[in-house]
Amino acid sequence: MADLDTREWLLTNGLGSFASGTVSDVRTRTYHGWLFVATNPPAGRTLLLSHLEASLEVGGKVVSLGTNIWGTGNIEPRGYKLLHSFEINPVPQWIWGENDWQLSRQLLMPHGMGGSREENQAGDSRMSDGLHPTGGHRLLIQYRYEGRQTATLRLRLLIGDRDFHSQQTATSDLQFSQLLGHQQVCLQAIKSGHFGTPWQLRWTQGEYRADSVWYWNYEFPQETKRGLGDREDLYSPGYLTVTLKPGDAVTLEARIGFPEQTPDILTTDTFAAAVAAEQQRLSEIFGWELGTRDWGLGTGEAEMPNAPCPLPNSQSKIWRQLLKAGDQFIVYRASIAGPTVIAGYHWFNDWGRDTLIALPGLTLVPQRFDLAKGLLRTFGRYCRYGLIPNAFPDVDSEPFYNSIDAALWWIETLGLYLEATQDWQFLSEQFPVVQQIHKAFLAGTRYNIQIDATDGLVGWDARGVALTWMDAIVEGEPVTPRPGKAVEINALWYSALCWMSNWAECLSQLQVGDTARLAKQAGRYAEQAQQVKASLQKFWNPQLGYLYDTIDFDDRRHAQIRPNAVIALSLSHCGFTQQQGRQVIDLATYRLLTPYGLRSLDPADPQYIGKYEGNSQTRDRSYHQGTVWTWLIGPFIRAWQRFFPEQPLPFDWQPLLHHFLNDGCIGSISEIFDGDAPHQPRGAVAQAWSIAEVIRHFK
């Protein structure tokens, strides 16, 4: 496998559906396939179309263009040997060829959400940013042939019907029905008497022949490394044979649902029209000028900037690529009829904390203010017990409220939104939610979250849960238990009180509501903020010149060097002194900073784990014990700029930009990296807050 290019690509549609694979076209993960459909957006993701296995007959010679890894360890066929090039923009394109012929393939997943800039301005209270489901779940495929003589292209369908976390196994109770029509076939799985998701494949030319063949024992080596199920069987209902003259193309469309009585016409031009529509959509969102040549970036080294940190602007190619990558995480959630943010691909759903941390980069920087408002409004509407959901259910049931900081991040992010927009009407609408959070923290709420009356600090104490962002749990026990008073939680609490005091005073001056009562509240919030600011000094460790990570309720203090101290220094309102901030940042720079983000634990700590690898439990045990998190580069930069405003940032963007453009999932940024050099990318191949924090500071 040494010569296989296993870098990955990703397509999304704004509804939770996605397509993904590798440059060499081999599937190395359970999550690789051409049509994973979110049957209950953005959840219920189901593999329907794995891929089309292609072969080409030219001059009596048949060549196989596919590449598969089998359970025996064999790689067969080896179509990647004929692969001449791969480009990611404007859409993924592969070109295979020999001396006398060339075949290209392009894939596009049309966006399933509607909404123009004009609609954004008039977005309703439920679906802001003009987002609403319009286009459904579709995949467009186009092959184009160039050569000296006529060729025959054969495309064999490899399909399934299984949850995107699982693998499909050929069994007697799993069957697939197919209904043939004019240049189309409708397919549906039947398992133990239950019908699966119906979908159809259409094509512009060619002859389809139905047969029934199982292909057994595909191997997914990435899942082998992760200690997960790594074998799959795929079903082939038939194959399409297309005669192609030089210059000819064939376009195919896979889409969910039964065939329509009056379908739109599929032509060779359909693909180009869909590419143009996607350009138009992004141009309207981000205010770009149209132009295919400067829409995206290639994957070559020549595209890399020479300067350590080139200045992006609305027409910068790298800047556009970052914004395009960020847009892939914005999706529609059916259960709340509103926008949300997928935390990461391939396997994450939407998470409250991740969404709120990513929101400034994904929405405020590109001025998608209506989208930001919609996200904040949605989370505010579901505030319960003074807590903001950390996850929404896929059906009508109670959201998950297993986070102490989501509510505080909601206030912090609301403050950033108001700073950017001066939208005081929205503040008036949401201020009751702010008051609800404050009241619940003071009175006490779930998980024994409560304010210590003696010092004004917030703490929590509950067995078997992990309420901060360091939330890995193995065998029912948190790997990084942080009960008591955590440093970044109390820094968020202090910042929240400062925001609340400012907002109450603002609403009082605007004469919104009971002005006298608001003025008194502003004073009370300010007094509480001053108490908390004074109590934050309990976290100062003068021997180390750093902040304690947590303080137990019995006042025992934990002195591990973690990035949570940096988060505490990065918020809109900071309760620590200039000297303290400088000492913390100096030590974090020396112990935690890497070319890809901050380590989650000092390498000198006896609990440090330098590589994120192995089975699920092994990986979870290292998740926050040294693993590098890219999103933490954002708090580091904000803290650096606060405490060292005149000094250059001690961070070279080049390695992270190289990863973004040429490594991992091309055109996105991984969730995490190994703590040890060379800092291999790990975890989810595309992570929302990783991209968002780069967007927020790559200026």
C-alpha positions in Angstrom: 0.0 0.0 0.0 3.0 2.3 0.1 2.2 3.9 -3.3 -1.5 4.3 -2.6 -2.5 8.0 -2.1 -4.9 7.7 0.8 -5.5 11.4 1.3 -9.2 12.0 1.5 -11.9 14.2 -0.1 -15.3 15.3 1.1 -18.5 16.5 -0.4 -21.6 17.6 1.6 -25.0 18.9 0.8 -26.2 21.0 3.7 -28.6 18.3 4.9 -26.1 16.0 6.6 -25.6 13.8 3.5 -22.0 13.4 2.3 -19.7 11.6 -0.1 -16.1 10.8 0.6 -13.2 8.7 -0.5 -9.5 8.9 -1.3 -7.3 10.4 -4.0 -6.3 6.9 -5.3 -10.0 5.9 -5.3 -9.6 3.1 -2.8 -12.0 2.9 0.1 -10.1 2.7 3.4 -12.9 3.6 5.9 -16.4 2.5 6.7 -17.3 6.1 5.9 -16.1 6.1 2.3 -18.8 6.0 -0.3 -20.5 8.2 -2.9 -23.9 8.6 -1.3 -24.4 8.6 2.4 -28.0 10.0 2.8 -29.2 11.7 6.0 -32.7 10.2 6.1 -33.6 12.4 9.1 -31.4 15.5 8.5 -28.7 15.7 9.6 -29.0 12.2 11.1 -30.0 8.8 10.0 -27.0 8.7 7.6 -27.2 5.6 5.4 -24.9 4.3 2.7 -26.8 3.7 -0.5 -24.3 4.0 -3.3 -20.8 2.9 -2.4 -19.2 3.5 -5.9 -19.2 2.6 -9.5 -16.5 0.1 -10.5 -15.3 1.2 -13.9 -13.5 -0.6 -16.7 -12.7 0.7 -20.1 -12.3 -1.3 -23.3 -10.1 0.5 -26.0 -8.8 -1.3 -29.1 -9.8 -4.7 -27.8 -7.9 -4.2 -24.5 -9.9 -4.0 -21.2 -8.4 -2.0 -18.3 -9.9 -1.9 -14.8 -9.8 1.6 -13.3 -11.0 0.7 -9.8 -8.9 0.0 -6.7 -10.0 -2.3 -3.9 -8.4 -3.7 -0.8 -9.6 -7.2 0.1 -9.7 -9.1 3.3 -6.9 -11.3 2.0 -4.6 -8.2 2.0 -4.6 -8.2 -1.8 -5.1 -5.0 -3.8 -7.1 -5.8 -6.9 -7.6 -4.3 -9.4 -4.9 -1.6 -9.3 -6.5 1.1 -11.3 -4.6 3.7 -9.3 -1.5 2.7 -11.4 -3.2 4.4 -14.4 -4.3 7.5 -12.4 -2.6 10.5 -13.9 -4.0 13.3 -11.8 -6.5 14.4 -9.1 -7.9 17.8 -8.4 -10.2 18.9 -5.6 -11.6 22.1 -7.2 -14.0 23.1 -8.3 -15.1 19.5 -7.8 -13.2 16.3 -7.2 -11.8 15.0 -10.6 -9.8 12.0 -11.4 -8.0 11.4 -14.8 -6.9 8.0 -15.8 -5.1 7.3 -19.0 -2.5 5.6 -21.2 -0.8 6.7 -24.4 -3.8 6.6 -26.6 -6.7 7.4 -24.3 -7.8 9.4 -21.2 -10.9 9.1 -19.0 -11.9 11.7 -16.5 -14.5 11.4 -13.7 -16.0 14.2 -11.7 -18.3 14.1 -8.7 -20.6 16.7 -7.3 -23.2 16.7 -4.5 -25.6 19.5 -5.2 -26.5 21.6 -2.1 -29.9 20.6 -0.7 -30.6 24.0 0.9 -32.1 27.1 -0.7 -31.6 30.7 0.2 -30.3 33.8 -1.6 -28.8 36.9 0.0 -32.2 38.6 -0.3 -33.9 35.7 1.4 -31.3 35.9 4.1 -32.4 39.4 5.0 -36.0 38.3 5.3 -35.3 35.0 7.0 -38.0 34.0 9.5 -37.5 33.3 13.2 -37.1 29.6 12.7 -34.9 29.3 9.6 -32.5 32.2 9.4 -30.0 32.7 6.6 -32.7 31.9 4.2 -32.0 28.2 4.7 -34.7 25.7 3.7 -34.6 22.2 2.2 -35.1 22.5 -1.6 -32.8 20.2 -3.6 -33.0 17.0 -1.8 -30.2 14.4 -1.6 -28.4 13.9 -5.0 -25.1 13.0 -6.4 -24.0 13.8 -9.9 -21.3 11.8 -11.7 -19.7 12.6 -15.1 -17.3 10.6 -17.1 -15.6 12.1 -20.2 -13.5 10.2 -22.7 -10.7 11.4 -25.0 -8.9 9.1 -27.3 -8.1 8.1 -30.9 -10.9 5.5 -31.2 -14.3 4.6 -29.8 -14.2 3.0 -26.4 -16.6 1.1 -24.2 -17.1 2.1 -20.6 -18.6 -0.4 -18.2 -19.9 0.9 -14.8 -20.8 -1.7 -12.2 -23.0 -0.5 -9.3 -21.9 -1.4 -5.8 -24.6 -0.6 -3.3 -25.8 -1.1 0.2 -28.3 0.0 2.8 -26.6 0.3 6.2 -25.9 2.8 9.0 -22.8 4.9 8.2 -21.1 3.6 11.4 -21.6 -0.1 10.5 -20.6 -2.5 7.8 -22.8 -4.5 5.5 -22.8 -8.3 5.5 -24.4 -10.5 2.8 -27.1 -12.6 4.4 -30.1 -14.5 3.2 -32.5 -12.0 4.8 -30.9 -9.0 2.9 -32.2 -8.5 -0.6 -32.4 -5.6 -3.0 -35.3 -5.0 -5.4 -34.8 -3.0 -8.7 -37.3 -1.6 -11.0 -36.0 -0.7 -14.5 -37.2 2.3 -16.5 -36.0 4.3 -19.4 -32.4 5.1 -18.7 -32.9 4.7 -15.0 -33.2 2.0 -12.3 -34.9 2.3 -8.9 -33.4 0.4 -6.0 -34.5 -0.5 -2.5 -33.2 -2.9 0.1 -35.5 -5.4 1.8 -34.2 -6.8 5.1 -36.2 -9.2 7.3 -39.4 -7.9 5.7 -38.6 -4.2 6.2 -38.1 -1.9 3.3 -35.0 0.3 3.2 -34.6 3.8 1.7 -35.7 3.9 -2.0 -33.3 5.6 -4.4 -32.7 5.8 -8.1 -29.9 6.0 -10.6 -30.3 7.8 -14.0 -28.0 8.2 -16.9 -27.8 10.1 -20.2 -26.8 7.2 -22.4 -25.9 3.5 -22.2 -27.5 0.1 -21.8 -28.1 -1.3 -18.4 -28.1 -5.0 -17.7 -29.5 -6.3 -14.4 -27.8 -9.2 -12.6 -27.3 -10.1 -9.0 -23.8 -10.4 -7.6 -22.4 -10.0 -4.1 -18.8 -8.8 -3.7 -17.5 -10.2 -0.4 -14.8 -9.2 2.0 -13.7 -5.6 1.2 -11.2 -4.4 3.8 -11.0 -1.0 5.4 -7.5 -0.6 6.8 -8.2 2.6 8.6 -10.9 0.8 10.7 -8.4 -2.0 11.4 -6.0 0.6 12.9 -8.9 2.0 15.0 -9.8 -1.5 16.3 -13.3 -1.4 14.7 -15.2 -3.5 12.2 -13.2 -3.5 9.0 -14.9 -5.9 6.5 -17.8 -5.3 4.2 -19.8 -7.0 1.5 -21.4 -5.0 -1.3 -24.2 -5.9 -3.6 -24.2 -5.3 -7.3 -27.7 -5.2 -9.0 -26.2 -4.7 -12.5 -24.0 -2.7 -14.7 -24.2 0.0 -17.3 -22.4 -0.2 -20.6 -21.7 3.0 -22.5 -20.1 3.5 -25.9 -18.0 6.6 -26.0 -16.6 8.4 -29.0 -13.7 10.8 -28.5 -15.0 13.8 -26.7 -18.1 12.0 -25.5 -19.4 12.2 -21.9 -21.9 10.3 -19.8 -23.7 11.9 -16.9 -25.3 10.0 -14.1 -27.5 11.1 -11.2 -28.2 9.2 -7.9 -31.0 10.6 -5.8 -33.2 9.5 -3.0 -36.8 8.6 -3.5 -38.9 6.9 -6.1 -38.9 8.1 -9.8 -41.0 11.2 -10.5 -43.7 11.0 -13.2 -42.3 14.2 -14.8 -38.6 14.3 -13.8 -36.3 17.1 -14.8 -34.3 16.1 -17.9 -30.8 14.8 -17.3 -28.3 15.9 -20.0 -24.6 16.2 -20.4 -24.9 19.8 -19.5 -26.6 19.0 -16.2 -23.3 18.6 -14.4 -21.8 22.0 -15.6 -25.1 23.7 -14.6 -24.9 22.2 -11.1 -21.3 23.4 -10.7 -22.4 26.9 -11.8 -25.3 26.8 -9.3 -22.9 26.0 -6.5 -20.6 28.8 -7.5 -23.6 31.1 -7.5 -24.7 29.9 -4.1 -21.3 30.6 -2.5 -20.9 33.9 -4.3 -24.2 35.1 -2.9 -23.3 34.0 0.6 -19.8 35.4 0.7 -20.1 38.2 -1.8 -17.6 36.7 -4.2 -17.3 37.6 -7.9 -18.1 34.7 -10.1 -15.3 33.0 -12.0 -14.4 29.3 -12.2 -10.7 29.8 -12.5 -10.4 31.6 -9.1 -13.1 29.6 -7.3 -10.8 27.2 -5.5 -7.3 25.8 -5.2 -5.5 22.8 -6.6 -3.5 20.4 -4.5 0.0 21.2 -5.8 2.8 22.7 -3.8 2.9 25.6 -6.2 -0.3 26.9 -4.7 1.2 27.3 -1.3 1.9 30.9 -0.2 5.5 31.9 0.3 4.7 34.3 3.1 4.3 32.7 6.6 0.8 34.4 6.9 -0.5 35.9 3.6 -3.3 38.4 4.1 -6.6 37.1 2.9 -9.3 39.3 1.4 -12.6 38.7 -0.3 -10.8 37.5 -3.5 -8.0 35.5 -2.0 -8.0 31.9 -3.1 -6.9 30.5 0.2 -9.5 32.7 2.0 -12.2 31.4 -0.3 -11.2 27.9 0.3 -11.3 28.3 4.0 -14.8 29.8 3.8 -15.9 27.1 1.5 -14.6 24.5 3.9 -16.5 26.2 6.8 -19.7 26.1 4.8 -19.6 22.3 4.7 -20.5 22.2 8.4 -23.6 24.3 8.2 -26.6 22.0 7.9 -30.4 21.8 8.4 -31.8 19.9 11.4 -35.3 18.6 10.8 -36.1 17.9 14.4 -35.7 21.7 15.2 -36.6 23.0 11.7 -33.5 25.1 11.9 -29.8 25.5 11.2 -27.1 23.7 13.1 -23.4 22.8 12.7 -22.0 19.3 12.2 -19.1 19.1 14.6 -17.0 17.0 12.2 -16.9 14.5 9.4 -17.2 11.7 9.0 -18.8 10.5 12.2 -19.9 13.4 14.4 -23.3 14.9 14.8 -24.0 18.5 15.9 -22.9 19.5 19.3 -23.8 22.6 21.3 -20.4 23.5 22.7 -18.7 22.9 19.3 -21.3 25.0 17.5 -21.0 27.9 19.8 -17.2 27.9 19.8 -17.2 27.6 16.0 -19.9 30.2 15.4 -17.7 33.3 15.3 -15.5 31.9 12.6 -18.2 30.3 10.6 -20.7 33.1 10.7 -19.5 36.4 12.2 -16.2 36.7 10.3 -17.9 36.1 6.9 -20.8 38.3 8.0 -23.5 35.6 7.9 -25.3 37.4 10.7 -28.7 36.0 10.1 -27.3 32.5 10.3 -25.5 33.4 13.6 -28.8 34.8 14.9 -30.7 31.7 13.9 -28.2 29.4 15.7 -28.2 31.5 18.9 -32.0 31.7 18.8 -32.3 28.0 18.4 -30.1 27.2 21.4 -31.7 29.9 23.5 -35.2 28.5 22.7 -34.1 25.1 24.1 -32.6 26.5 27.3 -33.7 24.3 30.2 -32.6 24.3 33.9 -30.4 27.2 32.9 -28.4 24.9 30.6 -28.0 25.0 26.8 -28.3 21.7 25.0 -25.0 19.9 24.1 -26.9 17.8 21.6 -30.3 17.7 20.0 -32.3 14.5 19.6 -33.1 13.0 16.2 -36.7 12.6 17.1 -39.1 14.5 19.3 -37.6 14.0 22.7 -35.6 15.9 25.3 -32.2 17.4 24.1 -29.1 16.4 26.0 -28.0 18.8 28.7 -24.7 17.2 29.7 -22.5 20.3 29.6 -21.6 22.9 32.2 -20.1 25.3 29.7 -22.5 25.3 26.8 -24.7 27.9 28.5 -21.6 30.1 29.3 -20.3 29.8 25.7 -23.8 30.8 24.5 -23.5 34.0 26.5 -20.0 34.6 25.3 -20.9 34.1 21.7 -24.1 36.2 22.0 -21.8 39.0 23.2 -19.6 38.6 20.1 -22.6 38.7 17.9 -23.9 41.8 19.5 -20.5 43.5 19.2 -20.5 42.7 15.5 -24.1 43.7 14.8 -25.4 46.1 17.5 -28.6 44.1 17.2 -30.2 45.4 20.5 -33.6 44.1 19.5 -32.2 40.6 19.5 -30.6 41.3 22.9 -34.0 42.3 24.2 -35.5 39.1 22.9 -32.7 36.9 24.4 -32.1 38.6 27.7 -34.7 36.5 29.5 -32.6 33.5 28.6 -29.5 35.1 29.9 -31.4 35.8 33.2 -32.6 32.2 33.3 -29.0 30.9 33.1 -27.8 33.3 35.8 -30.7 32.4 38.1 -30.2 28.6 37.6 -26.4 28.8 38.3 -27.1 30.8 41.5 -29.8 28.5 42.7 -28.2 25.3 41.6 -29.1 23.0 38.8 -28.4 19.6 37.3 -25.2 17.7 38.1 -24.9 19.8 41.3 -23.9 22.8 39.3 -23.9 25.7 41.7 -22.3 28.9 42.8 -20.1 28.7 46.0 -21.6 31.5 48.1 -18.2 32.0 49.8 -16.3 33.0 46.7 -18.8 33.3 43.9 -17.1 30.6 41.8 -19.1 28.0 39.9 -18.5 24.3 40.4 -20.1 20.9 39.8 -19.9 17.4 41.3 -21.5 14.4 39.7 -20.2 10.8 39.2 -19.7 9.2 35.8 -20.1 12.4 33.7 -17.7 14.8 32.1 -19.3 18.2 31.7 -16.3 20.3 30.4 -14.9 20.0 26.8 -12.5 17.3 28.1 -15.3 14.8 28.1 -13.9 11.4 27.2 -15.4 8.5 29.2 -14.1 5.0 29.3 -16.0 2.2 31.1 -18.3 4.7 32.8 -15.5 6.8 34.2 -14.2 10.2 32.9 -10.6 10.0 31.7 -10.0 13.6 32.6 -12.2 14.1 35.7 -12.5 17.8 36.4 -15.3 18.2 39.0 -15.1 21.1 41.4 -14.2 24.5 40.0 -12.5 24.4 36.6 -10.4 27.4 35.5 -11.9 28.0 32.0 -15.5 27.5 33.4 -15.0 30.2 36.0 -13.3 32.5 33.5 -16.4 32.0 31.3 -18.6 32.8 34.3 -16.7 36.0 35.0 -17.0 37.1 31.3 -20.7 36.2 31.4 -21.3 38.4 34.4 -19.5 41.3 32.7 -21.6 40.9 29.6 -24.8 40.7 31.7 -23.9 43.9 33.6 -23.2 45.7 30.3 -26.4 44.4 28.7 -28.7 45.3 31.6 -27.2 48.8 31.6 -27.7 49.1 27.8 -31.3 47.9 27.9 -32.0 50.3 30.7 -30.6 53.2 28.7 -32.6 52.1 25.7 -35.7 52.1 27.9 -36.5 48.5 27.1 -38.6 47.0 29.9 -38.4 48.1 33.5 -35.5 50.6 33.3 -35.1 51.0 37.1 -35.0 47.2 37.6 -32.5 46.7 34.8 -30.2 49.4 36.3 -30.3 47.6 39.6 -29.6 44.3 37.9 -26.6 45.9 36.1 -25.1 46.9 39.5 -25.8 43.5 41.0 -24.1 41.7 38.1 -21.1 44.1 38.3 -20.7 43.3 42.0 -20.8 39.6 41.4 -18.3 40.0 38.6 -15.9 41.8 41.0 -16.3 39.1 43.6 -15.5 36.4 40.9 -12.6 38.4 39.6 -11.1 38.5 43.1 -11.7 34.8 43.6 -10.1 33.9 40.3 -6.8 34.6 42.0 -7.3 31.2 43.8 -6.3 29.7 40.4 -2.9 31.5 40.4 0.0 29.1 41.1 3.0 31.4 41.8 5.5 28.6 42.1 4.7 27.5 38.5 3.7 30.8 37.1 0.6 29.2 35.7 -3.1 28.7 36.5 -4.4 25.7 38.5 -6.6 23.6 36.2 -9.2 22.8 38.8 -9.9 23.4 42.5 -11.8 20.8 44.5 -14.6 21.8 46.8 -12.3 21.1 49.7 -9.9 23.6 48.2 -7.3 21.1 46.9 -5.7 22.4 43.7 -4.5 20.6 40.6 -1.5 22.0 38.9 -1.4 20.2 35.6 -0.3 22.4 32.6 -3.3 22.2 30.3 -4.6 24.6 27.7 -7.6 25.5 29.8 -5.5 28.3 31.3 -5.1 29.7 27.8 -8.8 29.5 27.2 -9.4 31.4 30.4 -7.1 34.3 29.2 -8.7 34.5 25.7 -12.3 35.5 26.6 -13.9 38.8 26.0 -13.5 39.8 29.6 -10.4 38.6 31.4 -10.0 38.5 35.2 -6.3 38.0 35.4 -3.4 40.5 35.6 -1.1 41.5 32.8 1.9 39.9 34.6 0.0 36.6 35.2 -1.2 36.5 31.6 2.3 36.9 30.3 3.7 34.2 32.5 0.9 31.7 31.5 1.3 32.4 27.8 5.1 32.1 28.0 4.8 28.6 29.7 2.0 27.5 27.3 4.1 28.5 24.3 7.1 26.4 25.6 5.1 23.4 26.8 1.9 23.2 24.7 2.3 25.0 21.4 2.9 22.9 18.3 2.6 23.7 14.5 -1.0 22.4 14.5 -2.5 23.8 17.8 -2.0 23.2 21.5 -1.4 20.0 23.3 -4.0 19.1 25.9 -1.3 18.2 28.5 2.3 19.1 29.1 4.6 16.4 27.7 6.5 16.4 31.0 3.4 15.3 32.9 3.5 11.6 33.9 0.0 11.2 32.5 1.0 12.5 29.0 0.3 10.2 26.0 2.0 11.3 22.8 0.2 9.3 20.2 -3.5 9.0 19.5 -3.8 5.5 18.2 -5.1 2.0 19.0 -8.6 0.8 19.7 -11.5 2.9 21.0 -10.6 2.8 24.6 -6.9 3.4 24.0 -7.7 6.4 21.9 -10.2 7.8 24.4 -7.6 7.6 27.1 -5.3 9.8 25.1 -7.9 12.2 23.8 -7.2 14.9 26.3 -3.9 13.6 27.7 -1.5 15.2 25.3 -3.3 15.1 22.0 -3.1 18.3 20.0 -6.3 20.2 19.3 -6.3 22.6 16.4 -9.2 24.7 17.7 -7.1 25.8 20.6 -4.9 27.9 18.3 -7.7 30.4 18.4 -7.7 31.0 22.2 -3.9 31.0 22.1 -3.8 33.8 19.5 -6.5 35.8 21.3 -4.6 35.5 24.6 -1.3 36.3 22.9 -2.7 39.4 21.3 -4.1 40.6 24.6 -0.9 40.1 26.6 1.8 40.6 23.9 0.1 43.1 21.6 3.4 44.5 20.2 5.1 41.2 19.6 4.8 38.9 16.6 2.8 35.8 17.0 5.1 32.8 17.7 3.2 30.6 15.3 4.0 29.8 11.7 0.8 29.2 9.7 2.7 27.3 7.0 2.5 23.7 8.4 -1.2 24.1 9.2 -1.9 25.6 5.8 0.0 22.8 4.1 -2.2 20.3 6.0 -5.3 22.2 4.9 -4.3 22.3 1.2 -2.4 19.1 0.7 -2.8 16.6 3.6 -5.4 14.6 5.5 -8.8 15.6 4.0 -7.7 18.0 1.2 -9.4 21.3 1.7 -10.2 20.8 5.4 -8.5 20.5 8.8 -8.4 17.5 11.0 -9.8 17.4 14.5 -6.6 16.5 16.3 -2.9 15.6 15.9 -0.5 13.5 17.8 1.2 15.3 20.7 4.5 13.9 19.6 6.3 15.0 16.5 5.8 14.7 13.6 2.2 15.3 14.8 0.3 13.0 12.6 -3.3 14.1 11.9 -5.9 12.0 13.8 -9.6 11.8 14.6 -12.2 13.3 12.3 -10.7 14.4 9.0 -12.7 17.6 8.9 -13.6 19.5 12.1 -15.8 22.5 12.3 -14.1 24.4 15.1 -10.6 23.6 13.6 -11.7 25.4 10.4 -13.6 28.1 12.3 -10.7 29.2 14.5 -8.4 29.5 11.5 -11.0 31.6 9.6 -11.3 33.8 12.7 -7.5 34.6 12.9 -6.1 34.0 9.4 -5.9 37.7 8.6 
